[in-house]
Amino acid sequence: FLDPEVSEWRCAVGGGVGKLVALLCVVAFDCQKAFFATAVVMLSATMIQFLAPSASEGSAELAAVAVGQEKAATVPPGFAAMWVLMFSGALSMCTMSFGATSAWAERQGAEPGTPESDLAVKVSSGLLMGSAVVFTIAGRALPTIVGLCGGPESALLAAQAAFSLSLASFTSVLPAAVTGAFLVLIYPVADQVLMNVAFTWLEKQPDFSPEHRGRMTGWFNSSIAAAQIVAALALGPVAAMFGGSLVAVLGGTALLGGGIAACVAVQLRLRRRIVMHVQCRLDSSQLPDGQKSLECQEAVSNHDQCDTAGLDSTLSRRAELGFFGSRFV
């Protein structure tokens, strides 16, 4: 089995290569041929999977353990916050995919069906091609990017902020060069974080059980499906409300995503402080007053944060803290 971070960047790079191939098909062929060419590539990639070994020695041992010691699936603390961030990011991504080229033409003042509009669409398509290249490069550097952000939760929050800024940049107030920079350099990095980081976070949770990987992964994937449903049902009517303005739709999605990220950030901060407070109480109750750390005394009295090194041990002991299990996410 691969280390979660190795699996993370390999999946990210694979996704980048797939996006590049799809865009090349769109550029090289007309609409119908592009669909057929993409279908052939997808079928070939799927058939290659049959050439891989059906099971490894490690997976056989894991299956034996799973049969003998099956555990009930437990939702790790923070799962709901990660799901919401994935949903918000996926909604931003769907909105960008739905309206990027047309919104670019709109911000340039080009009327649909005119030569100016066709030129604007070609320019925006070229920017999306550049975005796919950056998407692939960012995939290889994804573990480093997550580390610079301070961890998966912070990385997803930063990704949503990047999504919101990228969508909001389509306003005509900003120069076209700024919008292009966001579209090529910022948006694809956020896209990689959205598509991969939550799954690595799941693998690293203290109580994660490999036999429940499929179920937990499916729950995370449901956030993307839910975002696609919302986008399919809402984006058209919302655009109609604003007179067909896709720039307004992108701006509204930016505000919604930013608001969701702010609420999740507050919730995560609150949960972290409660974890620290409870951990300090547990640790302090087992020590004489003279041996209690100053940080924990302050945390117990002020509900403040104590030593952050206690976070991992707190999460591993959450089963002892009844109120703090899967109900408090």
Secondary structure, DSSP 4 states (H G I P E B T S, - for coil): ---HHHHHHHHHHHHHHHHHHHHHHHHHS-HHHHHHHHHHHHHHHHHHGGGS-S--HHHHHHHHHHHHS-----PPTTHHHHHHHHHHHHHHHHHHHHHHHHHHHHHTTPPTTSHHHHHHHHHHHHHHHHHHHHHHHHHHTHHHHHHHHTSHHHHHHHHHHHHHHHHHTTSTTS-HHHHHHIIIIIHHHHHHHHHHHHHHHHHTSTT--GGGHHHHHHHHHHHHHHHHHHHHHHHHHHHHHTTT-HHHHHHHHHHHHHHHHHHHHHHHHHHHHHHHHHHHHHHHHTS-GGGS-HHHHHHHHH-----TTHHHHHHHTGGGSGGGSTT--
